[in-house]
């Protein structure tokens, strides 16, 4: 059973930084793509970033490219999202997700991901 547990959310001032973590367990994730999504109140869940577990290729939404960095630590089975230069519009619940078929093509829509964490709140104050 795949389990994803996020941590690291919180309240930060605009321009500040946070690092989110996603601890993954229950499978060998070598063929997976791991993604971060976010959902703000009243809005649809949107893609933020993704990484191929094997090889480490990364993909970003235009809104976060250059500010956010996704990475993974194979030894710890953990995926990170380093968020810098945060803006109030980055306020959302952030979710970690896993796509077991991502070795074929990296997908940026939430239905493509089979496994989800519980989410962690990020609030950016202006």
TORTI-529874 format. One record per residue (C-alpha): residue number from 0; residue in three letters; x, y negated, z negated. Coordinates in pm, whole numbers, padded with zeros to 5 digits. Layout:
BEGIN
   i  aa      X      Y      Z
 NUM ALA      X      Y      Z
...
***
This chain:
BEGIN
   i  aa      X      Y      Z
   0 UNK  00000  00000  00000
   1 UNK  00152 -00330  00110
   2 UNK  00158 -00597 -00156
   3 UNK  00255 -00959 -00105
   4 UNK  00296 -01188 -00404
   5 UNK  00357 -01559 -00355
   6 UNK  00510 -01797 -00605
   7 UNK  00667 -02141 -00616
   8 UNK  00374 -02371 -00551
   9 UNK  00307 -02682 -00754
  10 UNK  00268 -03058 -00758
  11 UNK  00533 -03273 -00592
  12 UNK  00566 -03634 -00484
  13 UNK  00571 -03723 -00117
  14 UNK  00922 -03683  00019
  15 UNK  01000 -03407 -00229
  16 UNK  01077 -03040 -00180
  17 UNK  00943 -02703 -00286
  18 UNK  01047 -02347 -00212
  19 UNK  00783 -02079 -00185
  20 UNK  00865 -01711 -00229
  21 UNK  00681 -01403 -00109
  22 UNK  00781 -01074 -00269
  23 UNK  00686 -00784 -00041
  24 UNK  00651 -00421 -00147
  25 UNK  00497 -00093 -00041
  26 UNK  00658 -00047  00300
  27 UNK  00976 -00075  00495
  28 UNK  00930 -00403  00672
  29 UNK  01193 -00373  00943
  30 UNK  00944 -00388  01230
  31 UNK  00718 -00647  01072
  32 UNK  00675 -01016  01131
  33 UNK  00622 -01215  00814
  34 UNK  00425 -01536  00831
  35 UNK  00324 -01832  00623
  36 UNK -00018 -01988  00672
  37 UNK -00196 -02267  00488
  38 UNK -00552 -02375  00431
  39 UNK -00660 -02718  00315
  40 UNK -01008 -02783  00171
  41 UNK -01268 -02793  00446
  42 UNK -01020 -02686  00713
  43 UNK -00939 -02362  00889
  44 UNK -00637 -02157  00796
  45 UNK -00344 -02260  01012
  46 UNK -00011 -02111  01107
  47 UNK  00297 -02264  00946
  48 UNK  00596 -02040  01021
  49 UNK  00695 -01682  01097
  50 UNK  01008 -01469  01093
  51 UNK  01095 -01134  01241
  52 UNK  01214 -00919  00954
  53 UNK  01461 -00747  01184
  54 UNK  01685 -01000  01351
  55 UNK  01552 -01304  01171
  56 UNK  01410 -01498  01467
  57 UNK  01200 -01786  01340
  58 UNK  00895 -01971  01469
  59 UNK  00732 -02291  01346
  60 UNK  00422 -02500  01390
  61 UNK  00498 -02838  01545
  62 UNK  00370 -03011  01233
  63 UNK  00644 -02861  01014
  64 UNK  00933 -02804  01252
  65 UNK  01244 -02981  01123
  66 UNK  01106 -03005  00768
  67 UNK  01031 -02644  00674
  68 UNK  01261 -02343  00694
  69 UNK  01153 -01980  00675
  70 UNK  01406 -01715  00574
  71 UNK  01421 -01366  00428
  72 UNK  01639 -01173  00189
  73 UNK  01651 -00810  00294
  74 UNK  01798 -00690 -00035
  75 UNK  01516 -00850 -00234
  76 UNK  01238 -00782  00019
  77 UNK  01145 -01146 -00017
  78 UNK  01052 -01415  00232
  79 UNK  01100 -01782  00155
  80 UNK  00956 -02107  00281
  81 UNK  01175 -02406  00202
  82 UNK  00966 -02720  00238
  83 UNK  01142 -03056  00256
  84 UNK  01018 -03410  00321
  85 UNK  00673 -03309  00205
  86 UNK  00375 -03520  00305
  87 UNK  00028 -03551  00149
  88 UNK -00112 -03374  00456
  89 UNK  00092 -03065  00360
  90 UNK -00139 -03019  00062
  91 UNK -00303 -02676  00092
  92 UNK -00310 -02323 -00039
  93 UNK -00017 -02142  00120
  94 UNK -00046 -01774  00206
  95 UNK  00216 -01516  00292
  96 UNK  00110 -01258  00550
  97 UNK  00253 -00952  00725
  98 UNK  00196 -00832  01082
  99 UNK  00306 -00470  01140
 100 UNK  00283 -00512  01519
 101 UNK  00491 -00826  01539
 102 UNK  00785 -00637  01692
 103 UNK  00591 -00658  02021
 104 UNK  00514 -01030  02013
 105 UNK  00514 -01287  01736
 106 UNK  00160 -01406  01681
 107 UNK  00045 -01726  01519
 108 UNK -00322 -01654  01456
 109 UNK -00437 -01526  01119
 110 UNK -00645 -01230  01246
 111 UNK -00324 -01074  01378
 112 UNK -00190 -01029  01025
 113 UNK -00306 -00724  00833
 114 UNK -00177 -00804  00488
 115 UNK -00213 -01119  00279
 116 UNK -00100 -01251 -00053
 117 UNK -00326 -01426 -00299
 118 UNK -00203 -01774 -00210
 119 UNK -00023 -02047 -00398
 120 UNK -00135 -02410 -00427
 121 UNK  00088 -02687 -00299
 122 UNK -00018 -03042 -00380
 123 UNK  00174 -03341 -00246
 124 UNK  00095 -03670 -00416
 125 UNK  00128 -03995 -00227
***
